[in-house]
Amino acid sequence: MERIEHAFEGPTNPEQELSLGLLKLRIPAFPLEVVREAVLNALTHRDYSNADHVRIRQSQQELVVTSPGGFLNSITPQNILRIEPVSRNNTLAQAFVRLRLVESAGIGRRRIFETTLRYGKRLPVYETDGHRVTLRVFDGGFDARMATLVAKWDGEGRRIDLDGLLVLSFLRENRFIDTLSASDLLQLPRPDARAVLDRLVQTNGILERKGKTLAATYHLAKGVAKDLLGKAAYTKVRGLDRIRYQEMVKAFLEDHQQITPRECRELLGLGESASAQVEVSRYLRQWSGESGFLERRGSGPSTHYVAREKLSSGS
């Protein structure tokens, strides 16, 4: 391990520097902590009945660590952050713990992801063909805004965990996240993923939520959007409300066939204020116009809306 770490010091693993007030944040192409965990995981969990070697390949764009043997039991790339670890070599794993080369089992994988994301780098990728496991850690630069924001929060004692980092990384490239996308991203059941998103709204103040049902969506809070994406980011996200609202109403109609103005206000999370009633009325008029996707039925308190395409099929 000392020889491997030495190979990733100096010019072979260049650093870039960010200024954080009076402090400097050094960001290496491949963080030494990540290299260490990747290699130790490969050595611990490889199949020693296979004569092949653990292979480490470094280029300017990526670090690739490949070990013989596929994943054990039900471990997959889609659940590797959550599932209980299974050791192919218990004696070796315990030896590494006693030598203080690794901490308790399962932490290393999450540390690989957390460290790279804290530096604003791309999400690492695990791959397998059933005969070998490959971990790809990417360089190719980093997101200076994200690295700066996370470092600032650390300095304020607001350290963000891996779940928060995963969501932030996703929202760098997507306007919003829903509970279904969060479930895949966080490798959690949908209710648990929603709980994570709600925590990032209520406790951390990182996100804002639109809607109260499972169709609710989440986007970056104003200050976070400004720091992470620039001054215009929050305005652009809010400008997508009408498009996102249409998608939410269509999804509601697929489940319930009709929607009332009050249900629409509740679905969109706008509340019962007079301004919310006016806003939803305006949306419903637009969506039930000549080229809209809704058809208005009834009048007064019995007013409700159905999907226009259902009418055209004779329903």
C-alpha angles and dihedrals in degrees: 000000000000091000092048092049090048089054089058096052126091127005094350089066106033122198132217122207130223123194115228103181106284092350132079125218114206115204116192123205088242115015110233091227090058093048090050095050093044093053096043092049090051093049093046099047102033121115106254092190085071113081093213121106136241102257125207118192123181127190133161090267105039150007113225121194116185125184130186117255131043127255116296124244113330098343113129136165086257095061104024094113094056112027120097110261120252118204121214090192110037095173092051092046091053091047091055090050092050091047087052091235090126136018126226116327119279097023095096096065093052091045090056090056096040096049095049093047093048087060091051094250130142121281112268117242130220117203134178138180093191093262101062140014121228127194118196119197113186131215114172091132130296142252104265092193093056095043090050094047094049092046090050091052090049089054090052092050092251098121110180120218130227094270091056092047091052091052093046091050090051092050092053086074103024129059094222143353129224129201094261093054090044090053091058094041096048095036090233136124111270096254091051091048089052090051089055091050092048090051089053087053101043105029105025100030090218098122139039122212130222115198133005104236130077086276091066117127131208131212136176117285115248099260094043092048090052093050096042103037109013138264097299096049098089093047090051092050092050089047089063092062095102093052093045092045091055090053091050093049092048090051090050091052092051088059101036107021094222140040134201125212090253092051088049092054090049092047093052093044094236098132129220102289121130091251091052090052091051092047094051092045089055092050093048092050090052094045093048095048124112094284097031129114096234134075119206118228130186128000139250115002091353094058113131139154134230132189111276094220091061090060093052090057091056098257 
